[in-house]
C-alpha cells in the first residue's frame, strides 16, 4: 500500500500557507504549461529549449516554492500549489491560462 510522509490535511494546509508572490515571466510560463498538463518534452518544444532544461526549471520552481515546507518537492505538489494560489500568488499564471497566452 502507498505510504506518505505527510497526511492530506497537513499537505492542504502547507500548500495554502505557502505564499510566494515573486514569480518571473519565465517561471509563470513554465507553471502555466505545468498546470495545463504539458509534459517536459512538450513544454521544451513550445519554449524552444531542451527537455532537461524544463525538468531543471520545474525542479527549481518546486524547490523555490515548497522548500521551507514538509511538502515533497515534485511537479504534482507544485501543480497543486499553483491551483491553490492562482488568484493570490500566481496571477500571471492565471492570466496566461485564461487568455491562452502561454502558447504565444
LINDAQUI-V781961 format. One record per residue. N is the residue number from 1. RES is the residue in three letters. D_FIRST is the distance of its C-alpha to the first C-alpha in Angstrom with 2 decimals. Layout:
n=N res=RES d_first=D_FIRST
n=N res=RES d_first=D_FIRST
This chain:
n=1 res=UNK d_first=0.00
n=2 res=UNK d_first=3.81
n=3 res=UNK d_first=6.35
n=4 res=UNK d_first=9.89
n=5 res=UNK d_first=13.20
n=6 res=UNK d_first=15.02
n=7 res=UNK d_first=14.68
n=8 res=UNK d_first=15.80
n=9 res=UNK d_first=19.19
n=10 res=UNK d_first=19.98
n=11 res=UNK d_first=19.07
n=12 res=UNK d_first=21.44
n=13 res=UNK d_first=24.07
n=14 res=UNK d_first=24.02
n=15 res=UNK d_first=24.32
n=16 res=UNK d_first=27.18
n=17 res=UNK d_first=28.88
n=18 res=UNK d_first=29.13
n=19 res=UNK d_first=32.33
n=20 res=UNK d_first=33.70
n=21 res=UNK d_first=36.94
n=22 res=UNK d_first=38.37
n=23 res=UNK d_first=37.02
n=24 res=UNK d_first=39.34
n=25 res=UNK d_first=40.08
n=26 res=UNK d_first=38.20
n=27 res=UNK d_first=35.10
n=28 res=UNK d_first=35.48
n=29 res=UNK d_first=35.87
n=30 res=UNK d_first=32.65
n=31 res=UNK d_first=30.77
n=32 res=UNK d_first=32.42
n=33 res=UNK d_first=31.40
n=34 res=UNK d_first=27.80
n=35 res=UNK d_first=27.70
n=36 res=UNK d_first=29.29
n=37 res=UNK d_first=26.44
n=38 res=UNK d_first=28.52
n=39 res=UNK d_first=27.02
n=40 res=UNK d_first=28.47
n=41 res=UNK d_first=30.80
n=42 res=UNK d_first=32.03
n=43 res=UNK d_first=32.65
n=44 res=UNK d_first=34.48
n=45 res=UNK d_first=36.71
n=46 res=UNK d_first=37.58
n=47 res=UNK d_first=38.32
n=48 res=UNK d_first=40.10
n=49 res=UNK d_first=38.05
n=50 res=UNK d_first=35.81
n=51 res=UNK d_first=32.05
n=52 res=UNK d_first=31.57
n=53 res=UNK d_first=33.67
n=54 res=UNK d_first=31.49
n=55 res=UNK d_first=28.32
n=56 res=UNK d_first=30.21
n=57 res=UNK d_first=31.45
n=58 res=UNK d_first=28.05
n=59 res=UNK d_first=26.76
n=60 res=UNK d_first=29.95
n=61 res=UNK d_first=29.63
n=62 res=UNK d_first=26.05
n=63 res=UNK d_first=27.29
n=64 res=UNK d_first=30.41
n=65 res=UNK d_first=28.82
n=66 res=UNK d_first=25.67
n=67 res=UNK d_first=26.72
n=68 res=UNK d_first=27.86
n=69 res=UNK d_first=24.72
n=70 res=UNK d_first=21.35
n=71 res=UNK d_first=19.94
n=72 res=UNK d_first=18.60
n=73 res=UNK d_first=21.40
n=74 res=UNK d_first=20.36
n=75 res=UNK d_first=21.89
n=76 res=UNK d_first=19.47
n=77 res=UNK d_first=20.09
n=78 res=UNK d_first=23.74
n=79 res=UNK d_first=23.93
n=80 res=UNK d_first=22.61
n=81 res=UNK d_first=25.24
n=82 res=UNK d_first=27.95
n=83 res=UNK d_first=27.30
n=84 res=UNK d_first=27.69
n=85 res=UNK d_first=30.78
n=86 res=UNK d_first=32.66
n=87 res=UNK d_first=35.57
n=88 res=UNK d_first=35.93
n=89 res=UNK d_first=35.00
n=90 res=UNK d_first=34.56
n=91 res=UNK d_first=37.67
n=92 res=UNK d_first=38.64
n=93 res=UNK d_first=35.30
n=94 res=UNK d_first=35.74
n=95 res=UNK d_first=39.26
n=96 res=UNK d_first=38.27
n=97 res=UNK d_first=35.72
n=98 res=UNK d_first=38.14
n=99 res=UNK d_first=41.11
n=100 res=UNK d_first=39.29
n=101 res=UNK d_first=41.00
n=102 res=UNK d_first=38.16
n=103 res=UNK d_first=39.43
n=104 res=UNK d_first=42.98
